[in-house]
Amino acid sequence: MKAVALFESRRARGSRAWDELSEIDRLVLLEAVRQRRKYQAQKTKIYSELYGMRINK
């Protein structure tokens, strides 16, 4: 049976998928994440406002 560490250091893992992406792919991925977070924040704001309106009735 092989012993496996619960927490490996980043250097021990070797290369990551991020390291293999081109600069353009990284920018596209980061922009997609920004847009998704912005959309989630808008959705959360709308739900919070609606929920607040229901409580105040």
MDTraj code that builds the backbone (N, CA, C; nanometers):
import mdtraj as md
import numpy as np

residues = "MET LYS ALA VAL ALA LEU PHE GLU SER ARG ARG ALA ARG GLY SER ARG ALA TRP ASP GLU LEU SER GLU ILE ASP ARG LEU VAL LEU LEU GLU ALA VAL ARG GLN ARG ARG LYS TYR GLN ALA GLN LYS THR LYS ILE TYR SER GLU LEU TYR GLY MET ARG ILE ASN LYS".split()
xyz = np.array([
    [0.0836, -0.1175, 0.0000],
    [0.0000, 0.0000, 0.0000],
    [0.0888, 0.1248, 0.0000],
    [0.0534, 0.2212, -0.0828],
    [0.1333, 0.3421, -0.0969],
    [0.0852, 0.4475, 0.0029],
    [0.1785, 0.5088, 0.0755],
    [0.1440, 0.6147, 0.1692],
    [0.1233, 0.7442, 0.0911],
    [0.0132, 0.8135, 0.1206],
    [-0.0187, 0.9379, 0.0512],
    [-0.0341, 1.0489, 0.1544],
    [0.0343, 1.1594, 0.1313],
    [0.0243, 1.2727, 0.2223],
    [-0.1088, 1.3433, 0.2012],
    [-0.1691, 1.3898, 0.3106],
    [-0.2948, 1.4623, 0.2986],
    [-0.2735, 1.5987, 0.2346],
    [-0.1636, 1.6630, 0.2696],
    [-0.1347, 1.7948, 0.2161],
    [0.0019, 1.7921, 0.1501],
    [0.0025, 1.7918, 0.0193],
    [0.1280, 1.7924, -0.0533],
    [0.1660, 1.9366, -0.0843],
    [0.2935, 1.9614, -0.0881],
    [0.3351, 2.0966, -0.1257],
    [0.3113, 2.1151, -0.2753],
    [0.2978, 2.2390, -0.3166],
    [0.2710, 2.2669, -0.4578],
    [0.3860, 2.2199, -0.5461],
    [0.5056, 2.2335, -0.4990],
    [0.6217, 2.1920, -0.5792],
    [0.6238, 2.0408, -0.5993],
    [0.5746, 1.9666, -0.5022],
    [0.5767, 1.8204, -0.5110],
    [0.4771, 1.7693, -0.6148],
    [0.3725, 1.8466, -0.6424],
    [0.2698, 1.8015, -0.7357],
    [0.3135, 1.8083, -0.8807],
    [0.4112, 1.8912, -0.9103],
    [0.4524, 1.9068, -1.0491],
    [0.3733, 2.0152, -1.1178],
    [0.3629, 2.0078, -1.2485],
    [0.2957, 2.1144, -1.3222],
    [0.1444, 2.1039, -1.3069],
    [0.0800, 2.2174, -1.3182],
    [-0.0649, 2.2241, -1.3104],
    [-0.1192, 2.2570, -1.4484],
    [-0.2476, 2.2369, -1.4674],
    [-0.3103, 2.2662, -1.5959],
    [-0.2946, 2.4144, -1.6299],
    [-0.3029, 2.5011, -1.5266],
    [-0.2888, 2.6449, -1.5481],
    [-0.1537, 2.6770, -1.6136],
    [-0.0498, 2.6054, -1.5720],
    [0.0842, 2.6303, -1.6245],
    [0.0952, 2.5950, -1.7726],
    [0.0092, 2.5076, -1.8182],
    [0.0165, 2.4632, -1.9567],
    [-0.0696, 2.5477, -2.0504],
    [-0.1497, 2.6408, -1.9954],
    [-0.2339, 2.7264, -2.0787],
    [-0.1515, 2.8369, -2.1425],
    [-0.1931, 2.8769, -2.2619],
    [-0.1284, 2.9913, -2.3255],
    [-0.1769, 3.1187, -2.2571],
    [-0.1092, 3.2290, -2.2833],
    [-0.1454, 3.3564, -2.2208],
    [-0.2880, 3.3974, -2.2579],
    [-0.3258, 3.3758, -2.3832],
    [-0.4608, 3.4113, -2.4283],
    [-0.5648, 3.3252, -2.3574],
    [-0.5383, 3.1961, -2.3445],
    [-0.6312, 3.1069, -2.2749],
    [-0.6492, 3.1489, -2.1291],
    [-0.5396, 3.1916, -2.0661],
    [-0.5491, 3.2375, -1.9273],
    [-0.6374, 3.3608, -1.9169],
    [-0.6175, 3.4555, -2.0095],
    [-0.6988, 3.5775, -2.0077],
    [-0.8469, 3.5468, -2.0299],
    [-0.8754, 3.4557, -2.1213],
    [-1.0143, 3.4176, -2.1485],
    [-1.0755, 3.3527, -2.0251],
    [-1.0010, 3.2644, -1.9621],
    [-1.0494, 3.1964, -1.8423],
    [-1.0747, 3.2959, -1.7285],
    [-0.9815, 3.3890, -1.7079],
    [-0.9988, 3.4882, -1.6023],
    [-1.1184, 3.5781, -1.6299],
    [-1.1385, 3.6163, -1.7540],
    [-1.2531, 3.7010, -1.7887],
    [-1.3844, 3.6264, -1.7659],
    [-1.3874, 3.4974, -1.7997],
    [-1.5080, 3.4171, -1.7770],
    [-1.5403, 3.4111, -1.6275],
    [-1.4369, 3.3964, -1.5457],
    [-1.4575, 3.3920, -1.4005],
    [-1.5092, 3.5266, -1.3504],
    [-1.4515, 3.6369, -1.4008],
    [-1.4984, 3.7702, -1.3598],
    [-1.6458, 3.7897, -1.3945],
    [-1.6833, 3.7516, -1.5154],
    [-1.8219, 3.7689, -1.5579],
    [-1.9166, 3.6833, -1.4756],
    [-1.8749, 3.5593, -1.4466],
    [-1.9588, 3.4703, -1.3664],
    [-1.9767, 3.5260, -1.2256],
    [-1.8702, 3.5796, -1.1658],
    [-1.8807, 3.6381, -1.0316],
    [-1.9680, 3.7624, -1.0320],
    [-1.9561, 3.8445, -1.1377],
    [-2.0390, 3.9644, -1.1484],
    [-2.1864, 3.9258, -1.1598],
    [-2.2158, 3.8250, -1.2411],
    [-2.3533, 3.7768, -1.2568],
    [-2.4070, 3.7233, -1.1250],
    [-2.3259, 3.6465, -1.0530],
    [-2.3686, 3.5917, -0.9238],
    [-2.3971, 3.7037, -0.8245],
    [-2.3141, 3.8083, -0.8248],
    [-2.3347, 3.9204, -0.7336],
    [-2.4657, 3.9921, -0.7663],
    [-2.4950, 4.0098, -0.8954],
    [-2.6204, 4.0731, -0.9349],
    [-2.7398, 3.9893, -0.8912],
    [-2.7293, 3.8588, -0.9127],
    [-2.8373, 3.7677, -0.8732],
    [-2.8596, 3.7723, -0.7219],
    [-2.7523, 3.7698, -0.6472],
    [-2.7621, 3.7743, -0.5012],
    [-2.8261, 3.9047, -0.4559],
    [-2.7881, 4.0151, -0.5197],
    [-2.8451, 4.1454, -0.4837],
    [-2.9960, 4.1471, -0.5087],
    [-3.0378, 4.0952, -0.6230],
    [-3.1805, 4.0929, -0.6565],
    [-3.2578, 4.0067, -0.5571],
    [-3.2047, 3.8863, -0.5278],
    [-3.2730, 3.7986, -0.4328],
    [-3.2788, 3.8614, -0.2946],
    [-3.1714, 3.9307, -0.2546],
    [-3.1693, 3.9954, -0.1236],
    [-3.2742, 4.1050, -0.1161],
    [-3.2862, 4.1829, -0.2244],
    [-3.3868, 4.2899, -0.2267],
    [-3.5286, 4.2319, -0.2222],
    [-3.5517, 4.1269, -0.2981],
    [-3.6842, 4.0648, -0.2979],
    [-3.7179, 4.0070, -0.1612],
    [-3.6207, 3.9392, -0.1004],
    [-3.6435, 3.8804, 0.0300],
    [-3.6706, 3.9888, 0.1340],
    [-3.5953, 4.1005, 0.1238],
    [-3.6156, 4.2126, 0.2155],
    [-3.7541, 4.2722, 0.1992],
    [-3.8053, 4.2784, 0.0758],
    [-3.9385, 4.3328, 0.0520],
    [-4.0452, 4.2423, 0.1125],
    [-4.0225, 4.1117, 0.1060],
    [-4.1219, 4.0182, 0.1618],
    [-4.1285, 4.0314, 0.3127],
    [-4.0151, 4.0512, 0.3773],
    [-4.0126, 4.0621, 0.5246],
    [-4.0814, 4.1897, 0.5683],
    [-4.0656, 4.2978, 0.4924],
    [-4.1198, 4.4270, 0.5334],
    [-4.2698, 4.4387, 0.5092],
    [-4.3314, 4.3419, 0.4458],
    [-4.4760, 4.3507, 0.4182],
    [-4.5570, 4.3246, 0.5414],
])
top = md.Topology()
chain = top.add_chain()
for i, resn in enumerate(residues, 1):
    res = top.add_residue(resn, chain, resSeq=i)
    for name in ("N", "CA", "C"):
        top.add_atom(name, md.element.get_by_symbol(name[0]), res)
traj = md.Trajectory(xyz[None], top)
